[in-house]
């Protein structure tokens, strides 16, 4: 059985102008795509076959990444259940490998699936080796997540529209293409996260009337797979506004064009920060919720904003101590 360190993979990316916003800062969606790509790679090697992204933990963008920077992504498997795997991902960035610093750290859950898309058992288990703390923390997260996703089937039936009366929202439709996949016919999670970032950016930049950057992506569960030929409906709406930041709510509905059946694929919350011409946080316009739905989403968004501040401090502490960050072999 491999140790945690033996599952470690690394990938490198050079940030090009096409990857960045007008201020030369890397789009969060590109970073998310790279993170999921690396996570998929290490999970599929352990599972010896197709895997899909089932859960994404909070992602905080600790520092901006600029055009010309080199990005190093590390991904490793920390724990293996029956068919799921806890995967850690770390992104570091700098002008060269001698001055890398942490850009983001997160955890993901991948599920091994058969060619028909059904969960299958992972025969290979991972041993902690020298990283007992990583292993135990991952095992505890795995146990906690089992309780959180117990109502996955019920969640998949929640297809009521997001923010039906909101002035600040965008709804976009697309068909899942074979180019959106990696294995089989299931849509690649990294591709979806990139699309969600782009559509959320539309709402945030329109409201802020300027350039915005992704500051955070809340944890998200995937309730229903999106397959080639399915129609994907993505609605993004403004929920809450702070001094320089905005929370954008997202709901993804998957529709089978042959039967018309619709399922709730996932819901998430992205936080964007408005930037001035000097690339520093700048104030956003005042927002006053009017409808009952807007007021409800505002209050919920305000609570999440307060929780994010606490979680961000926890993540920064983890990064500073380096306890749960996988070192190079």
C-alpha positions as CSV (number, residue, x, y, z in Angstrom):
1,X,0.0,0.0,0.0
2,X,1.4,3.5,-0.8
3,X,2.1,6.0,1.8
4,X,0.6,9.5,1.6
5,X,3.9,10.9,0.4
6,X,4.0,8.4,-2.4
7,X,0.7,9.7,-3.8
8,X,2.1,13.2,-4.2
9,X,2.0,14.7,-7.7
10,X,3.1,18.2,-8.9
11,X,2.1,20.3,-11.9
12,X,3.4,23.6,-13.1
13,X,1.7,26.4,-14.9
14,X,2.9,29.8,-16.2
15,X,0.3,32.5,-15.9
16,X,-0.3,34.1,-19.3
17,X,-2.2,37.3,-20.1
18,X,-5.1,35.2,-21.3
19,X,-5.4,33.7,-17.8
20,X,-5.7,37.1,-16.1
21,X,-8.1,40.0,-15.6
22,X,-7.3,43.6,-16.9
23,X,-5.0,44.2,-13.9
24,X,-2.9,41.2,-14.7
25,X,-4.2,39.1,-11.8
26,X,-5.0,35.4,-12.4
27,X,-8.7,34.5,-12.6
28,X,-9.8,32.3,-9.8
29,X,-11.5,30.0,-12.2
30,X,-8.2,29.1,-13.8
31,X,-6.7,28.3,-10.5
32,X,-9.7,26.2,-9.5
33,X,-9.4,24.3,-12.8
34,X,-5.7,23.6,-12.1
35,X,-6.3,22.5,-8.5
36,X,-9.1,20.0,-9.6
37,X,-6.9,18.8,-12.4
38,X,-4.0,17.9,-10.0
39,X,-6.5,16.4,-7.5
40,X,-8.0,14.2,-10.3
41,X,-4.6,13.0,-11.3
42,X,-3.5,11.7,-7.9
43,X,-7.0,10.3,-7.1
44,X,-7.2,8.4,-10.4
45,X,-3.8,6.9,-9.9
46,X,-4.7,5.5,-6.5
47,X,-8.2,4.4,-7.7
48,X,-6.8,2.9,-10.9
49,X,-9.5,4.4,-13.1
50,X,-12.2,7.1,-13.5
51,X,-12.9,9.4,-10.6
52,X,-15.3,12.4,-10.2
53,X,-15.2,15.4,-7.9
54,X,-17.9,14.9,-5.2
55,X,-17.0,17.6,-2.6
56,X,-14.9,20.8,-2.5
57,X,-13.8,22.3,0.8
58,X,-13.5,26.1,1.3
59,X,-10.9,27.7,-1.0
60,X,-9.3,31.0,0.2
61,X,-7.1,32.9,-2.2
62,X,-4.4,34.0,0.2
63,X,-2.4,36.1,-2.2
64,X,-2.8,37.4,-5.8
65,X,-1.1,35.6,-8.6
66,X,0.1,37.7,-11.5
67,X,0.9,37.4,-15.2
68,X,4.5,36.0,-15.5
69,X,4.2,34.1,-12.2
70,X,4.9,30.4,-12.1
71,X,2.3,28.3,-10.2
72,X,3.2,25.0,-8.7
73,X,0.2,22.7,-7.7
74,X,0.7,19.8,-5.3
75,X,-2.0,17.2,-4.7
76,X,-1.9,14.1,-2.6
77,X,-4.3,11.4,-1.2
78,X,-4.6,11.5,2.6
79,X,-7.3,8.9,3.2
80,X,-9.3,6.3,1.3
81,X,-12.8,5.1,2.2
82,X,-14.8,2.5,0.4
83,X,-15.1,4.4,-2.9
84,X,-14.1,7.9,-1.9
85,X,-10.7,9.6,-1.4
86,X,-9.7,12.7,0.7
87,X,-7.3,14.7,-1.4
88,X,-5.2,17.7,-0.3
89,X,-4.3,20.4,-2.8
90,X,-1.8,23.3,-2.4
91,X,-1.0,26.1,-4.8
92,X,2.3,28.0,-4.6
93,X,3.3,30.9,-6.8
94,X,6.3,33.1,-7.5
95,X,8.5,34.5,-10.2
96,X,10.7,31.4,-9.9
97,X,10.9,28.2,-7.8
98,X,13.2,29.9,-5.3
99,X,10.6,32.3,-4.1
100,X,7.4,30.3,-4.1
101,X,4.8,31.3,-1.4
102,X,1.4,29.7,-0.7
103,X,-1.5,31.0,-2.8
104,X,-4.2,28.7,-1.6
105,X,-4.8,25.4,0.3
106,X,-7.9,23.2,0.2
107,X,-9.3,19.7,0.4
108,X,-11.4,17.7,-2.1
109,X,-13.3,14.5,-2.2
110,X,-13.2,12.3,-5.2
111,X,-15.3,9.2,-5.8
112,X,-14.1,6.3,-8.0
113,X,-16.8,5.3,-10.5
114,X,-17.3,2.5,-13.1
115,X,-17.7,3.2,-16.8
116,X,-21.5,3.4,-16.1
117,X,-20.8,6.2,-13.6
118,X,-21.6,4.1,-10.5
119,X,-19.5,4.2,-7.4
120,X,-16.9,1.4,-7.2
121,X,-14.7,0.2,-4.4
122,X,-11.1,1.5,-4.3
123,X,-8.9,-1.5,-3.6
124,X,-5.8,0.5,-2.8
125,X,-5.7,2.0,0.6
126,X,-3.2,4.7,1.7
127,X,-1.0,4.4,4.8
128,X,0.1,7.4,6.8
129,X,3.8,6.7,6.8
130,X,5.5,9.8,8.3
131,X,2.3,11.9,8.1
132,X,0.1,10.5,10.9
133,X,-1.4,14.0,11.6
134,X,-2.5,14.3,7.9
135,X,-4.0,10.9,7.9
136,X,-6.0,11.4,11.2
137,X,-7.3,14.8,10.1
138,X,-8.4,13.5,6.8
139,X,-10.1,10.5,8.4
140,X,-12.0,12.9,10.7
141,X,-13.1,15.0,7.7
142,X,-14.2,11.9,5.9
143,X,-16.4,10.9,8.8
144,X,-17.9,14.4,9.1
145,X,-18.7,14.6,5.4
146,X,-20.6,11.3,5.4
147,X,-23.2,12.9,7.7
148,X,-23.3,16.1,5.5
149,X,-24.1,14.2,2.3
150,X,-26.6,11.8,3.7
151,X,-29.4,13.9,2.2
152,X,-27.8,14.1,-1.3
153,X,-30.8,12.5,-3.1
154,X,-33.2,14.9,-1.5
155,X,-31.0,17.9,-2.3
156,X,-30.9,16.7,-6.0
157,X,-34.7,17.2,-6.2
158,X,-34.5,20.9,-5.1
159,X,-34.9,22.6,-8.4
160,X,-36.7,25.8,-7.3
161,X,-35.1,28.9,-9.1
162,X,-32.5,31.0,-7.3
163,X,-33.4,34.7,-6.7
164,X,-36.4,34.8,-9.0
165,X,-37.0,38.5,-8.4
166,X,-33.4,39.8,-8.1
167,X,-32.3,42.7,-10.3
168,X,-28.6,41.5,-9.9
169,X,-28.5,38.0,-11.4
170,X,-27.5,36.2,-14.5
171,X,-28.9,32.9,-15.9
172,X,-26.9,31.1,-18.5
173,X,-27.4,27.8,-20.4
174,X,-25.0,25.4,-22.0
175,X,-24.8,21.9,-23.3
176,X,-22.1,19.5,-21.8
177,X,-19.7,18.7,-24.6
178,X,-17.2,15.8,-24.8
179,X,-14.5,18.5,-24.5
180,X,-15.9,19.2,-21.0
181,X,-14.9,15.7,-19.8
182,X,-11.8,13.9,-18.8
183,X,-13.0,10.3,-18.3
184,X,-16.2,8.8,-19.6
185,X,-19.1,11.2,-20.2
186,X,-19.2,13.1,-16.9
187,X,-18.4,16.8,-16.9
188,X,-15.0,17.6,-15.4
189,X,-15.3,19.4,-12.0
190,X,-12.6,21.8,-12.8
191,X,-14.3,22.9,-16.0
192,X,-17.6,23.5,-14.1
193,X,-15.8,25.6,-11.4
194,X,-14.2,27.7,-14.1
195,X,-17.6,28.4,-15.7
196,X,-19.1,29.3,-12.3
197,X,-16.3,31.7,-11.6
198,X,-16.8,33.4,-15.0
199,X,-20.6,33.8,-14.6
200,X,-20.2,35.0,-11.0
201,X,-17.7,37.5,-12.1
202,X,-20.3,38.9,-14.5
203,X,-22.7,39.8,-11.7
204,X,-19.9,41.1,-9.4
205,X,-18.2,43.3,-11.9
206,X,-21.5,44.7,-13.2
207,X,-22.5,45.7,-9.6
208,X,-19.1,47.0,-8.6
209,X,-18.7,48.8,-11.9
210,X,-15.1,47.7,-12.2
211,X,-12.6,44.9,-12.0
212,X,-13.1,42.2,-9.4
213,X,-11.0,39.3,-8.3
214,X,-12.1,36.0,-6.7
215,X,-11.4,36.0,-2.9
216,X,-13.1,32.8,-1.7
217,X,-15.1,29.9,-2.8
218,X,-17.3,28.2,-0.1
219,X,-17.4,24.5,0.3
220,X,-19.7,22.7,-2.1
221,X,-21.2,19.3,-2.6
222,X,-22.2,17.8,-5.9
223,X,-25.6,16.2,-5.8
224,X,-26.1,15.1,-9.4
225,X,-23.7,14.3,-12.3
226,X,-23.8,16.3,-15.4
227,X,-23.2,14.2,-18.5
228,X,-22.4,14.8,-22.2
229,X,-25.6,16.1,-23.9
230,X,-27.2,17.4,-20.7
231,X,-28.4,21.0,-20.5
232,X,-26.7,22.9,-17.6
233,X,-28.5,25.9,-16.2
234,X,-26.4,28.2,-14.1
235,X,-27.9,31.1,-12.1
236,X,-25.7,33.5,-10.3
237,X,-27.1,36.3,-8.0
238,X,-25.9,39.0,-5.7
239,X,-26.6,38.0,-2.1
240,X,-24.6,40.3,0.2
241,X,-22.3,43.3,-0.1
242,X,-19.6,44.4,2.3
243,X,-17.3,47.4,2.1
244,X,-15.2,46.1,-0.8
245,X,-16.5,42.6,-1.3
246,X,-19.6,40.8,-2.6
247,X,-21.1,37.4,-2.1
248,X,-22.5,35.8,-5.2
249,X,-24.8,32.8,-4.8
250,X,-24.8,30.1,-7.5
251,X,-27.3,27.3,-8.3
252,X,-26.7,24.7,-11.0
253,X,-29.6,22.7,-12.5
254,X,-29.0,19.8,-14.8
255,X,-31.6,18.9,-17.4
256,X,-32.0,15.7,-19.5
257,X,-33.1,17.1,-22.9
258,X,-34.8,13.7,-23.8
259,X,-37.0,13.4,-20.7
260,X,-37.1,17.0,-19.4
261,X,-36.1,15.8,-15.9
262,X,-34.3,18.4,-13.9
263,X,-32.0,17.9,-11.0
264,X,-30.1,20.2,-8.6
265,X,-26.4,19.6,-9.4
266,X,-24.8,21.9,-6.8
267,X,-25.0,25.2,-5.0
268,X,-22.1,27.4,-3.9
269,X,-21.1,30.9,-2.9
270,X,-18.3,32.9,-4.4
271,X,-16.8,36.0,-2.8
272,X,-15.4,38.7,-5.0
273,X,-13.3,41.8,-4.1
274,X,-13.6,45.0,-6.1
275,X,-10.2,46.4,-7.1
276,X,-9.2,49.9,-8.0
277,X,-6.8,50.9,-10.8
278,X,-3.9,50.4,-8.3
279,X,-5.1,46.8,-7.8
280,X,-6.0,47.5,-4.2
281,X,-9.5,46.8,-2.6
282,X,-11.9,49.6,-3.5
283,X,-15.4,50.4,-2.1
284,X,-18.4,49.0,-3.9
285,X,-21.8,50.7,-4.3
286,X,-24.4,50.4,-1.5
287,X,-26.9,47.6,-1.9
288,X,-30.3,47.7,-0.2
289,X,-32.3,44.4,-0.5
290,X,-36.0,45.1,-1.3
291,X,-37.9,41.8,-1.7
292,X,-38.4,39.3,1.1
293,X,-36.2,36.8,-0.8
294,X,-33.4,39.4,-1.2
295,X,-33.6,40.3,2.6
296,X,-33.4,36.6,3.5
297,X,-30.4,36.0,1.2
298,X,-28.7,39.1,2.6
299,X,-29.0,37.9,6.2
300,X,-27.7,34.5,5.3
301,X,-24.9,36.0,3.3
302,X,-24.0,38.2,6.2
303,X,-23.7,35.2,8.5
304,X,-21.5,33.3,6.0
305,X,-19.3,36.4,5.7
306,X,-18.6,36.3,9.5
307,X,-18.0,32.6,9.4
308,X,-15.5,33.1,6.5
309,X,-13.4,35.5,8.5
310,X,-13.0,32.9,11.2
311,X,-12.2,30.1,8.8
312,X,-9.7,32.3,6.9
313,X,-7.8,32.8,10.2
314,X,-7.7,29.0,10.7
315,X,-6.4,28.4,7.2
316,X,-3.7,31.1,7.7
317,X,-2.7,29.4,10.9
318,X,-2.4,26.0,9.1
319,X,-0.3,27.6,6.4
320,X,1.9,29.3,8.9
321,X,2.5,26.2,11.0
322,X,2.7,23.9,7.9
323,X,1.2,21.1,9.9
324,X,-1.3,19.9,7.2
325,X,0.7,20.9,4.1
326,X,2.3,18.0,2.2
327,X,6.0,18.6,1.8
328,X,8.0,17.5,-1.3
329,X,9.3,14.0,-1.2
